[in-house]
Amino acid sequence: MEPQFGLVSSWRAMNPETDAPSSPIVDQLQEIHGRYVGFREGRVATYIPELAKANPDWFGICLVTTSGHVYEVGDSSGWAGPNRAF
């Protein structure tokens, strides 16, 4: 099955000032992002050289459903470093 990206939801997350249709998932992700975007504890991991290049100010959330819809807020699609699902 080919993934179907939630383009309206992703687009709205990246452009919250627009009048795009609301999504409860994106609204929740934006609330979580807003709550933790200022969190500055910890350090960038340096035990993997590529991770050491990460900007500590980057913070994004990306949620992909089992049906392939993609919802993202913040800095979730700019860096192509190591990726790992949690």
N, C-alpha and C positions, 0 to 999 in steps of 0.2 A: 504494500500500500504506500503510495506516494504521500509524504507529509503535506498537510494543508496549513499554511502559516496564517495566524490571526493578524493579518495586515492592518485591519482597522484598529485592533487593540494595540498592536505594537506602534503604529503610527500615532495614535492618541497618546500613548505613554511618552513618546518623544516630543509631542506637540500639545501639552496639556492646556494651552491657552486657546485652543480651537474649539469649535462646536461639534466635534465628531461625536458619534454615539457613545454613551457611557458604557463601561463594562465593569461589573462588580469585581472581577478578578483584577483588572488594572487598577481600579480604585483602591483595592486592598493592598496591592503591591506598592502603589504610590504612598499610601499611609505608612507602610513598613519602611520604605526607603526614606521618607521624611523623618521618621523616628530615629534611624540609625546613621544617616549620612554624616552627622557630625562626630560620630564615635571615632576617636583617634588613639585608642590604646593598642598596644601590640607593635609588631615590626613586620616589614616585608621579609618573607622567607628568602634566605640566601643559599640554602643547601642545594637548590636547583638553579644553575646559572641563569636560565631564562626568567625564573621568578624574581631574581634579584633586580631585573630591569623594570619591574612593575612600579608604577607611580603609586605611592601610598594614599593619594587622594582619590584614586579611582574607586568607585563603588557603584555597582549595578546589580540588578536582580533579573534573572531570566528564568521563566517557568515554561516548560514544554509539557503539554499533556500527552497522555498515551495515544490520543487521536491525532497528534501532530500540530496542534495549535500552539503558537509561540506568543508569549506575553513578556514584555520587557520594559524596565524603567531604569533610569540612570545610565551609568557608563557600562552597559551590558554588551555592547557589540563593537567596541573600538579596538581592542587588543587581541591579537591572535596567539597568545601564549598558551601554556599548558591548560587544558580544560579537564575538569573532573566533576562528575555529577555526585551530589551528596544526598 
